[in-house]
Amino acid sequence: MVERPRHPKKDIERVMRVAESHGWRFAKGKKYYKAYCPCGEHLHTVHVTPSNPWYVVHLKYRFERTGCWDRRSS
């Protein structure tokens, strides 16, 4: 399996790795990553160069609010 490229911002990379441990997978685009939920119902985008200083906090909560966050994929 090909590993995705690292996110240039360490805080966002950390959130993405936690999401991957919950079964989410990421695909790299030009200006964002697409985050696919393990259940296939949710899709989020993760910007490469966010301008909002609260972006990391909001991204973390956005992942945690999905209904399948606690369900681990097998």
C-alpha positions as a Python dict, from the first residue, in 0.01 Angstrom:
ca = {
    (1, 'M'): (0, 0, 0),
    (2, 'V'): (134, 344, -94),
    (3, 'E'): (159, 580, 198),
    (4, 'R'): (13, 926, 148),
    (5, 'P'): (239, 1234, 147),
    (6, 'R'): (279, 1402, 484),
    (7, 'H'): (92, 1723, 555),
    (8, 'P'): (332, 2021, 581),
    (9, 'K'): (175, 2142, 908),
    (10, 'K'): (266, 1917, 1202),
    (11, 'D'): (-57, 1980, 1398),
    (12, 'I'): (-277, 1888, 1102),
    (13, 'E'): (-60, 1582, 1029),
    (14, 'R'): (-117, 1467, 1388),
    (15, 'V'): (-496, 1499, 1350),
    (16, 'M'): (-481, 1310, 1019),
    (17, 'R'): (-283, 1024, 1177),
    (18, 'V'): (-539, 993, 1457),
    (19, 'A'): (-815, 984, 1195),
    (20, 'E'): (-626, 711, 1008),
    (21, 'S'): (-610, 507, 1328),
    (22, 'H'): (-991, 529, 1333),
    (23, 'G'): (-1013, 390, 980),
    (24, 'W'): (-1028, 711, 775),
    (25, 'R'): (-823, 722, 454),
    (26, 'F'): (-684, 1024, 273),
    (27, 'A'): (-626, 1106, -93),
    (28, 'K'): (-401, 1398, -190),
    (29, 'G'): (-526, 1671, -421),
    (30, 'K'): (-355, 1995, -527),
    (31, 'K'): (-473, 2223, -246),
    (32, 'Y'): (-636, 1976, -11),
    (33, 'Y'): (-664, 1617, 102),
    (34, 'K'): (-991, 1427, 74),
    (35, 'A'): (-1075, 1233, 390),
    (36, 'Y'): (-1295, 927, 336),
    (37, 'C'): (-1485, 772, 625),
    (38, 'P'): (-1462, 395, 681),
    (39, 'C'): (-1842, 363, 651),
    (40, 'G'): (-1842, 547, 317),
    (41, 'E'): (-2103, 805, 419),
    (42, 'H'): (-1879, 1095, 522),
    (43, 'L'): (-1628, 1299, 322),
    (44, 'H'): (-1423, 1589, 456),
    (45, 'T'): (-1159, 1806, 296),
    (46, 'V'): (-836, 1900, 474),
    (47, 'H'): (-673, 2213, 335),
    (48, 'V'): (-298, 2221, 275),
    (49, 'T'): (-268, 2591, 358),
    (50, 'P'): (-550, 2688, 596),
    (51, 'S'): (-584, 3055, 688),
    (52, 'N'): (-797, 3013, 1001),
    (53, 'P'): (-586, 2990, 1320),
    (54, 'W'): (-853, 2764, 1474),
    (55, 'Y'): (-851, 2526, 1174),
    (56, 'V'): (-681, 2239, 1358),
    (57, 'V'): (-929, 2250, 1647),
    (58, 'H'): (-1227, 2265, 1412),
    (59, 'L'): (-1087, 1982, 1199),
    (60, 'K'): (-1047, 1759, 1504),
    (61, 'Y'): (-1404, 1825, 1619),
    (62, 'R'): (-1538, 1775, 1267),
    (63, 'F'): (-1390, 1424, 1258),
    (64, 'E'): (-1511, 1342, 1609),
    (65, 'R'): (-1868, 1456, 1538),
    (66, 'T'): (-1922, 1192, 1271),
    (67, 'G'): (-2133, 899, 1389),
    (68, 'C'): (-1876, 638, 1293),
    (69, 'W'): (-1575, 790, 1474),
    (70, 'D'): (-1591, 538, 1760),
    (71, 'R'): (-1650, 240, 1534),
    (72, 'R'): (-1319, 85, 1431),
    (73, 'S'): (-1306, -72, 1087),
    (74, 'S'): (-1184, -431, 1062),
}
